[in-house]
């Protein structure tokens, strides 16, 4: 993966999302702590992470 700028951005978002979910398992949500629970920017970040995951799945299936 990680061949162009979009791939790098997607990789970073997927890593951030994965780390956040791992830490959330211990009861601490980093994204919500930094940006506020339920705020518009938090929801946008979650949407971007979700879209990045879908893009990653699409790339994996395409190969």
VOPAGU-2260 file (C-alpha; in pm, 1 decimal, decimal comma):
REM VOPAGU-2260
SITE   aa  ch    i         X         Y         Z
SITE  UNK   A    0       0,0       0,0       0,0
SITE  UNK   A    1     120,0     355,8      70,6
SITE  UNK   A    2     216,3     453,6    -282,7
SITE  UNK   A    3      72,7     803,6    -317,0
SITE  UNK   A    4     -47,1    1084,8     -91,0
SITE  UNK   A    5    -399,1     942,1     -58,6
SITE  UNK   A    6    -260,9     603,1      43,5
SITE  UNK   A    7     -43,1     765,8     310,9
SITE  UNK   A    8    -336,2     966,3     449,0
SITE  UNK   A    9    -553,4     654,5     455,4
SITE  UNK   A   10    -279,2     456,6     628,3
SITE  UNK   A   11    -240,2     723,9     897,0
SITE  UNK   A   12    -617,6     743,3     953,8
SITE  UNK   A   13    -649,5     364,8     983,3
SITE  UNK   A   14    -360,4     354,1    1231,9
SITE  UNK   A   15    -512,6     637,9    1437,5
SITE  UNK   A   16    -849,8     461,8    1435,1
SITE  UNK   A   17    -699,8     129,2    1536,0
SITE  UNK   A   18    -495,7     278,5    1817,5
SITE  UNK   A   19    -794,6     475,8    1941,5
SITE  UNK   A   20   -1011,6     162,1    1947,1
SITE  UNK   A   21    -741,0     -30,6    2130,4
SITE  UNK   A   22    -706,6     240,3    2393,2
SITE  UNK   A   23   -1087,1     277,8    2415,2
SITE  UNK   A   24   -1093,8     -84,0    2528,9
SITE  UNK   A   25    -933,5      42,9    2848,9
SITE  UNK   A   26   -1200,0     311,7    2891,9
SITE  UNK   A   27   -1009,8     609,8    2746,9
SITE  UNK   A   28   -1112,4     754,6    2409,8
SITE  UNK   A   29    -826,5     974,7    2289,1
SITE  UNK   A   30   -1015,3    1136,6    1999,8
SITE  UNK   A   31   -1309,2    1234,2    2220,6
SITE  UNK   A   32   -1074,7    1363,6    2491,3
SITE  UNK   A   33    -889,1    1583,1    2243,3
SITE  UNK   A   34   -1182,7    1705,6    2034,2
SITE  UNK   A   35   -1484,7    1670,0    2263,2
SITE  UNK   A   36   -1738,8    1390,5    2280,4
SITE  UNK   A   37   -2011,0    1426,8    2020,1
SITE  UNK   A   38   -1863,6    1739,2    1861,0
SITE  UNK   A   39   -1887,4    1797,4    1487,3
SITE  UNK   A   40   -1510,7    1764,5    1436,8
SITE  UNK   A   41   -1507,3    1434,8    1630,0
SITE  UNK   A   42   -1783,1    1298,5    1407,7
SITE  UNK   A   43   -1596,5    1414,2    1097,0
SITE  UNK   A   44   -1279,8    1237,2    1216,9
SITE  UNK   A   45   -1478,7     917,5    1279,5
SITE  UNK   A   46   -1632,5     941,6     930,0
SITE  UNK   A   47   -1287,7     990,3     775,6
SITE  UNK   A   48   -1150,6     690,4     965,7
SITE  UNK   A   49   -1446,0     479,8     849,9
SITE  UNK   A   50   -1399,1     587,9     488,7
SITE  UNK   A   51   -1026,7     513,7     517,9
SITE  UNK   A   52   -1108,1     162,9     639,3
SITE  UNK   A   53   -1346,1     109,4     346,2
SITE  UNK   A   54   -1080,2     233,6     104,5
SITE  UNK   A   55    -829,9      -8,1     260,3
SITE  UNK   A   56   -1074,3    -296,7     214,8
SITE  UNK   A   57   -1131,8    -192,4    -147,7
SITE  UNK   A   58    -755,5    -183,8    -215,7
SITE  UNK   A   59    -712,4    -527,2     -53,8
SITE  UNK   A   60    -992,1    -678,6    -263,4
SITE  UNK   A   61    -869,2    -512,2    -582,6
SITE  UNK   A   62    -528,6    -682,1    -558,3
